[in-house]
């Protein structure tokens, strides 16, 4: 209930605010309700980018700038509620990157962690600290924090992937550092498949010190493997009512999430499945690998097809209706929220 002001008190307050403002002071009681709302009050909105609609812009970007000149030729997916901030959620960045045959994207490193989900094409590579991995559609690839990385396309077709980075998180902490490698392309020092053989086959070196600190020593998770696992699960038991068959990508050295700040997931929705509403405090970005369906997000319906990207804001109820069998990749800041004791979910 609003208190009844005594005559003159309003003026006295305004006068106090004005004088203390000069000394960089502000009254908490005027903003307390906005600072501590009973539930998240986010500018993040549900949105879907149809690949079919944005593919022409991606192609055109390939005609107006080279990968070398751009450093990274990326169209940023900006949340419609946060235009101009290079954010798809309050904590995460999302973009679609194009590399044409014969191109390279020069080597650099930064404290931001990055993930890639290959959306279109095959035959490009990314190199991480001396090891190259070939990209194929649906592959999930990690660039750990502070590792040298460059990309190249030695194949014959354009390759497009989704980039997910924790840029707003590193900015929040003002812990952003970056540097360029002295050459455009870093030297290859390990054979392709080395880290998969070392860490990805339920084996580990006897002295298992992870080369990438808090990030998984496996930096490429081939779609063929994840897809096969999902198919086996779908043959073997009932789907989860909210998620279908959903798995998280893990760091085999710890069993925890593959990256310290970003969680990555893959799920299969059997044809015809209608999931129960689900909400969690981590806003989540989805990339459709296979299948058509509808995502209902906060009461709004979004029809999706392969290669589309959509975003579910934190704490908004979402459910899926799968027309055919669907496979969805997704990522969010869940590991960061869990590490800080903030994460919540609600089923139904
Ligand atoms: C970056 O290094 C990549 O390595 C992609 O492909 C997107 C966005 C902002 C800052 C660095 C890449 C990026 C980025």
Boltz pocket constraint, residues with backbone or C-beta under 6 A from the ligand:
constraints:
  - pocket:
      binder: B
      contacts: [[A, 72], [A, 74], [A, 95], [A, 97], [A, 114], [A, 143], [A, 149], [A, 163], [A, 165], [A, 167]]
      max_distance: 6.0
